[in-house]
Each structure stands twice: as structure tokens, then as C-alpha cells.
Amino acid sequence: MSSVRVRFAPSPTGSFHIGSARTALFNWLHARRHGGTFILRIEDTDKERNTPEALKVLLSGMRWLGLDWDEGPDVGGAHGPYFQSERDTIYQEYLERLRASGRAYDKEGAVFFKISGEPQVIDDAIRGRVERTEEKDFVIIRSNGSPVFHFVNVVDDLTMGVTHVIRGEDHLSNTSKHTELLKAFGADLPVYAHIPLILKQSGPGKMSKRDQGALIEDYEKQGYLPQAVVNYLVLLGWSPKDDREKMDLEEIIERFDLDGINKSNARFDDRKMNHLNGEYIRDLPLDAFQEKGEAVLRAGGLTVEAADSAMVRAVLAVCQEKVRVLSELPGYTRYFFADDFPINEKALRKALKKGEPLDRLRELQALLATQEDFSPEGLEGAIGALVESSDHGHNDFFGPARVAVSGVGGGPGFYDLIHLIGKARSLDRIARFLETHGG
């Protein structure tokens, strides 16, 4: 087989959709798996819909995901993508070839392609044998002189030597037009592989740009890790056949093949995405997590520079095991750095729901006031002894105390929590809570 050459050919009309990103990823992986070439080609002939802002979003998202392309016009010593708007001379040359062979003709100001009328058959790498017959001639140059997608798409694939066309299932209906054109140029057909659609999380239909989780730029803004997003994207329609889910990029490249792509559509699941991202967060070295975490905290309005650096590191260390997305950090850690945190009403009602929680809180307050060893280990020993001597469980003490010192019902382990907040601040918060809610 000749060297693998694949392309990702988006039209920059808005945001970078998760479906487009997955198409780019599958092409990129196929090229990397076989030592081939990954081409980025911008289909920008629709001048009314294509915008520089949308192109910037697309390229930024590609770079964030690590999907580097291999060739293109030189731009300051680097490869820029190909732009269809810069290839008019090539399109004109191939249009004249069709005219010369009698396969293109003018009608009503436009240029039409004359079909063969023969069945068009492909052996799709995912769908198997697909047969479709075009029933009527179709436009390849509009009356305003702009080329139609089918024509320029085929000319670009032909002149760029594309060997595998890996694209969404929604393009399958276009393929008969494309094979008609390729055969008219006397060209061999590439290998076609039409990948399944990504369905919205619930209900019928594919994900639209309005659905949660649909835009790649949102993942970056919300503090997802690109390696986690790539890992999740590859699982939307492809399986390594052993039910593995978490795989680093090198393993994904080594194992990726078109045979592993499913025929059935893939359903997006944000819980699975978040769970996988949390695993990647836990895998980060603490230094890397601290660097990312401090940036997120500052962006969230927390003045971590005013806090003790060792305390900031310790807070992030206990939170690393808990957060699924970096954007959760400000809400998860605010009470460590600020004393004016809100009380979550649901957590408050649950903490005060049954028994005599304020009595347990007063008992714990008295213990903490005399506790000299405020390390997690020292606190565990002292509070454990208090629980042992009472008729109550740990949660009877932890529930109201956690809400009193943090305002929420979950978070780091309780001993780590009050150790990091510190003795004086913990006692002050408990006193304020009892004053407000003690009746």
C-alpha cells in the first residue's frame, strides 16, 4: 500500500464541534499509526459564512488537542493549512478537463456535471459494500462563479494524493457524486471510511452545537485536560476490543485501526467524560497540578498569593484526588482562602435534619479548643476517642462541623479539612455557626 495520506477538511463557520474534532482525531491517528501524512485543508469557499474568528477557534482547538498537521504552505517557517480560496487556478484547470471530455456543460449560468448513470459502488472500511446511483446531473460551479463543495473536495483529494477519506456518516450520501467525479478524471478511488455519528446525551438526534459538551473550546475554558478529551473522543465510536478505556496517546496510536470503529452511532456521556478527566487529573505530578490549579484559582477570583505557599500546595494536594474538572477548584477550595463563604442550604438542612447535631458540634468544639496536635493524625486520634466514648457515629460529628467550617457537605477528608483551615479559624467558624444556628 502506498503511504497513507489523510485530510481533515473543515469549514470554519462557528465553533469547533466535538464531531469535527473526533473526525480530525481519527484521521490524525490513522496517519500516525501508519507513519503517514495528516493534511489540514480549510474549505473556505463560502465567503458569507466563513469568518476569521471561527478559523482562529478551529486552529486553537486543533493545537490544544495536539493534532498537528504535516504539510501546507510555508507561513513563517511553519506549515499553514491549505485554503481552498487560494486554489482557484487548480479548480479552473480541472474544470477545463471536464469540459474537454464532455462531462461539464453550462446551463442557466451555472456549470453542471454530466453523470454516467452507472451504479457507484464503494467498499467502505466501516460500512461495507455501499451502492448508490446518481439520477441527475448536478451543479459544480454556481451561477455566481463559486465552486460547489463536491467539485473542490474531489479535486483537492485528487491533487493532494489522499489515500483514505475518513469522515462522518452524514457524508455517505455524497460519495456517489464524488466517485462519479473521480472516475471522470480517470483517478483511482481512495479508501472510504464513514464513521458513526455522535448522538446527544439524551433523546434522539446527533449532538448540535447547542448541546452541553458539544464545543471543544468549552472544554479548554472549563479546565479539562486535552489528553483526557482526546482519550474520551477516541472512545466515541472506536473500541480497542478489550474494554480498555484509559489509554495514553502512545498506546492509542499503537492500537488504533479502522477495523475497531463501530457501525452504530455513539452516545455522548458527560459523566464518563468527567470521570475520565478526573483520572487524568489524579495522574498529574503535584507540581503540574499546582501550576494549573493556582492559575484556575486566580481566574476564579481567589487571592492565593496572600496565602502561605505551603498551605496552598497542601490544599491542592488534598483536592487533587477529588476534583473531576479544574474549573471545580474555586468552589471546592474557596473556604480555605476566604472566611466569608456561603452556606449551602441543602447541606445545612441535611446536617441539621436529625438527632441533636448542634450538641455534637459543641462537644467537638470543646475538644478542638484543648487539642494541641492539630495534624490529621493527631485529630484522628482525638476525635476517634471522642466518638468511641459516645453513642454516636463519626458522621454525627462530621456533618454539622463540615458545614460550619466550609459551608458545604462534601470535600476533602475531615481531618485534612480542619487541619488545613487551622485551629483558630476552625474554632472561630464553629462559634459563628453556633451563634447563627444554635437557637
ZABA-410872 format. One record per residue (C-alpha): residue in one letter; x, y, z. Coordinates in steps of 0.5 Angstrom, whole numbers, padded with zeros to 4 digits, always signed. Each point is the difference from the previous one (the first is absolute). Layout:
% residues N
AXYZ/...
This chain:
% residues 439
M+0000+0000+0000/S+0002+0007-0002/S+0002+0005+0006/V-0006+0002+0004/R-0003+0007-0001/V-0006+0002+0003/R-0003+0007+0001/F-0005+0004+0005/A-0004+0005-0004/P-0004+0004+0004/S-0004+0007-0002/P+0001+0005+0005/T-0007+0003+0001/G+0000+0000+0008/S+0002-0004+0006/F+0005-0007+0000/H-0006-0005+0001/I+0002-0007+0003/G-0002-0004-0006/S+0005+0004-0004/A+0005-0001+0005/R-0001-0007+0000/T+0001+0000-0008/A+0006+0003+0001/L+0003-0004+0005/F-0002-0007-0004/N+0004+0003-0006/W+0006+0002+0004/L+0000-0007+0004/H+0000-0003-0007/A+0005+0004-0002/R+0005-0001+0006/R-0002-0008+0000/H+0003-0001-0007/G+0005+0005+0000/G-0004+0004-0005/T-0002+0008-0001/F-0005+0004+0003/I-0003+0006-0004/L-0004+0005+0003/R-0004+0004-0006/I-0004+0005+0001/E-0007+0000-0004/D-0001+0008+0000/T-0003+0001-0007/D-0007+0002+0004/K+0002+0007+0001/E-0006+0002+0003/R+0000-0005+0006/N+0008-0001+0001/T+0003+0005+0005/P+0007+0002+0002/E-0003-0001+0007/A-0002-0007-0001/L+0006-0002-0003/K+0004+0002+0006/V-0004-0004+0004/L+0001-0006-0004/L+0007+0001+0000/S+0001+0001+0007/G-0004-0006+0002/M+0004-0005-0005/R+0006+0003+0003/W-0003-0001+0007/L-0002-0007-0001/G+0007-0001-0003/L-0002-0002-0007/D+0006+0003-0004/W+0000-0001-0008/D+0005-0002-0004/E+0001+0005-0006/G-0003+0006-0003/P+0002+0007-0003/D+0006+0003+0004/V-0002+0005+0005/G+0006+0003+0004/G+0004-0007-0001/A-0006-0004+0003/H-0006-0004-0004/G-0006+0004-0001/P-0006-0003-0002/Y-0002-0001-0007/F-0006+0005-0002/Q-0005-0001-0006/S-0001+0007-0001/E+0008+0000-0002/R-0001-0006-0005/D-0005+0003-0006/T+0006-0001-0005/I+0000-0007+0001/Y-0008-0001+0000/Q+0000+0004-0006/E+0005-0005-0003/Y-0004-0006+0002/L-0007+0003-0003/E+0003+0001-0007/R+0002-0007+0001/L-0007-0002+0001/R-0003+0005-0006/A+0005-0003-0005/S-0002-0007+0002/G-0007+0002-0001/R-0002-0001+0007/A-0001+0007+0002/Y-0005+0005-0003/D-0003+0007+0001/K-0008+0000+0002/E-0003+0006+0003/G+0006+0004+0001/A+0003-0006+0004/V+0004-0006-0001/F-0003-0007+0000/F+0004-0006+0000/K-0003-0006-0004/I-0001-0006+0004/S+0002-0007-0003/G-0007-0003+0002/E+0004-0006+0003/P+0000-0003+0007/Q+0005+0003+0004/V+0003-0006+0005/I+0005+0001+0006/D+0003-0005+0005/D-0001+0004+0006/A+0005-0001+0005/I-0005+0000+0005/R-0007+0000-0003/G+0002-0006-0005/R-0003+0000-0007/V-0004+0006-0002/E-0003+0001-0006/R-0004+0007-0003/T-0001+0002-0007/E-0001+0008-0001/E-0006+0001-0004/K+0001+0007-0003/D+0006+0005-0002/F+0002+0004+0006/V+0003+0007+0000/I+0007+0001+0001/I+0001+0008-0001/R-0005+0004+0003/S-0003+0006-0005/N+0004+0005+0005/G+0006-0004-0002/S+0002-0003+0006/P+0001-0008+0000/V-0004-0005+0004/F+0002-0004+0005/H+0000-0007-0003/F+0005+0003-0006/V+0005+0003+0004/N+0000-0005+0005/V+0002-0005-0005/V+0005+0004-0004/D+0003+0001+0007/D+0000-0007+0002/L+0003-0002-0007/T+0005+0005-0001/M+0003-0001+0008/G+0000-0007-0001/V-0005-0002+0005/T+0000-0008+0001/H-0005+0000+0006/V-0006+0004+0000/I-0003+0000+0008/R-0006+0004+0001/G-0007+0000+0003/E-0005-0005-0002/D-0004+0006-0002/H+0004+0001-0006/L-0001-0007-0002/S-0006+0002-0005/N+0005+0005-0003/T+0005-0006-0002/S-0003-0002-0007/K+0001+0007-0002/H+0007+0000+0002/T+0001-0007-0003/E-0003+0003-0007/L+0005+0006+0000/L+0006-0004+0002/K-0002-0005-0006/A-0001+0005-0005/F+0007+0003+0002/G+0003-0007-0001/A+0002-0001+0007/D+0000-0006+0005/L-0005+0001+0006/P+0003+0001+0007/V-0002-0005+0005/Y-0006+0003+0003/A-0002-0001+0008/H-0006+0003+0002/I+0000+0001+0008/P-0006+0000+0004/L-0004+0006+0003/I+0000+0003+0007/L-0006+0000+0003/K-0003+0005+0005/Q+0001-0003+0007/S-0008-0001+0001/G-0005+0000-0005/P+0000-0001-0008/G+0005+0003-0005/K+0007+0002+0000/M+0003+0005+0004/S+0000+0007-0002/K+0004+0006+0002/R-0006+0002+0005/D+0001-0007+0004/Q+0004+0000+0006/G+0007-0003-0001/A+0000+0002-0008/L+0005+0005+0000/I+0008-0001+0000/E+0001+0007+0002/D-0004-0001+0007/Y+0004-0006+0002/E+0006+0004+0000/K-0003+0006+0004/Q-0003-0005+0005/G+0006-0003+0002/Y+0000-0006-0004/L+0007-0004-0002/P+0001+0000-0007/Q+0003-0007+0001/A-0007-0002+0003/V-0004+0003-0005/V+0004-0004-0005/N-0001-0006+0003/Y-0007+0000+0001/L-0001+0003-0007/V+0003-0007-0003/L-0005-0004+0004/L-0006+0003-0003/G+0000-0005-0006/W+0006-0004+0001/S+0002-0005+0004/P+0007-0004+0002/K-0004-0006+0000/D+0002-0002+0008/D-0005+0005+0003/R+0006+0005+0002/E-0002+0007+0001/K+0006+0004+0003/M+0006+0000-0005/D+0006+0005-0001/L+0001+0002-0007/E+0005-0004-0002/E-0004-0006+0002/I-0006+0003-0004/I+0004+0001-0006/E+0003-0007+0000/R-0007-0003+0001/F-0004+0004-0005/D-0003-0003-0006/L-0006+0001-0005/D-0002-0007+0002/G-0001+0002+0007/I-0005+0005-0002/N-0007-0002+0002/K-0006+0001-0005/S-0005+0002+0005/N-0001+0007+0002/A+0004+0002+0006/R-0004+0004+0006/F+0004+0006+0004/D+0000-0001+0007/D+0003+0006+0004/R+0000-0005+0007/K+0005-0004-0004/M+0004+0006-0003/N+0000+0003+0007/H+0002-0007+0004/L+0006-0001-0005/N+0002+0007+0000/G+0001-0001+0008/E+0004-0006-0001/Y+0005+0004-0004/I+0000+0006+0005/R+0002-0005+0005/D+0006-0003-0004/L+0003+0007-0001/P+0006+0002+0004/L-0002+0004+0006/D+0005+0006-0003/A-0004+0000-0006/F-0007-0001+0003/Q+0002+0006+0005/E+0002+0004-0006/K-0006-0001-0004/G-0004+0001+0007/E+0003+0006+0002/A-0002+0003-0007/V-0007-0002+0001/L-0001+0003+0007/R+0003+0006-0002/A-0005+0001-0006/G-0006-0002+0005/G+0002+0006+0004/L+0004-0003+0006/T+0006+0003+0002/V+0004-0006+0001/E+0007+0005+0000/A-0003+0002+0007/A+0000-0007+0003/D+0006-0004+0002/S+0003-0003-0006/A+0001-0007+0004/M-0007+0001+0002/V-0003+0001-0007/R+0004-0006-0002/A-0003-0004+0005/V-0007+0002-0001/L+0001-0002-0008/A+0003-0007+0002/V-0006-0002+0004/C-0004+0003-0005/Q+0003-0004-0006/E-0003-0006+0002/K-0007+0003+0000/V-0001+0004-0006/R-0002-0002-0007/V+0001+0006-0003/L+0005+0006+0001/S-0006+0005+0000/E-0003-0003+0006/L+0006+0002+0004/P-0002+0007+0002/G-0007-0002+0003/Y+0004-0006+0003/T+0005+0004+0004/R-0003+0007+0001/Y-0001-0001+0007/F+0008-0002+0001/F+0002+0007-0002/A-0006+0004+0002/D-0005+0001+0006/D-0006+0003-0003/F-0002-0007-0003/P-0008-0001-0002/I-0003-0006+0004/N-0003-0005-0005/E-0008+0000+0002/K+0000-0008-0002/A+0006-0002+0004/L-0003+0005+0006/R-0006-0004+0000/K+0003-0007+0000/A+0005+0002+0005/L-0006+0002+0005/K-0005-0005-0002/K+0000-0005+0006/G+0003-0001+0007/E+0003+0005+0003/P+0005+0003-0005/L+0002+0006+0004/D+0001-0004+0006/R+0005-0004-0003/L+0003+0006-0003/R+0001+0004+0007/E+0003-0007+0002/L+0005+0000-0006/Q+0001+0008+0001/A+0002-0001+0008/L+0005-0006-0003/L+0003+0004-0005/A+0001+0006+0005/T+0005-0004+0004/Q+0003-0004-0006/E+0008+0001+0000/D+0001-0004-0006/F-0004+0002-0006/S+0004-0004-0005/P-0005-0005-0004/E+0003-0006+0004/G-0001+0004+0007/L-0007+0002-0002/E-0002-0007-0002/G+0002-0003+0007/A-0003+0005+0004/I-0007+0000-0004/G+0000-0007+0000/A+0001-0001+0007/L-0006+0005+0001/V-0004-0004-0005/E+0002-0006+0004/S-0003+0003+0007/S-0006+0002-0003/D-0007-0003-0003/H+0001+0003-0007/G+0004-0001-0006/H+0005+0004-0004/N-0005+0003-0005/D-0004+0002+0006/F+0006+0005+0002/F+0003+0001-0007/G-0007+0002-0003/P-0001+0006+0003/A+0007+0002+0001/R+0002+0000-0007/V-0006+0004-0002/A+0002+0005+0006/V+0008+0001-0003/S-0001-0001-0007/G-0008+0002-0002/V+0000-0007-0004/G-0002-0007+0002/G+0006-0003-0004/G+0007+0001-0002/P+0007-0003+0003/G+0000-0005+0006/F-0002+0004+0006/Y+0007-0001+0004/D+0003+0003-0006/L-0005+0006-0001/I+0000+0003+0007/H+0008-0002+0001/L+0001+0005-0007/I-0005+0005+0003/G+0003+0000+0006/K-0002+0000+0008/A-0001+0008+0001/R-0004+0000-0007/S-0004-0006+0001/L-0002+0002+0007/D-0002+0007-0002/R-0004-0003-0006/I-0004-0005+0005/A-0001+0005+0005/R-0003+0005-0005/F-0004-0006-0003/L-0003-0002+0007/E-0002+0007+0001/T-0004+0001-0006/H-0003-0007+0000/G+0000-0002+0007/G-0007+0003+0002/
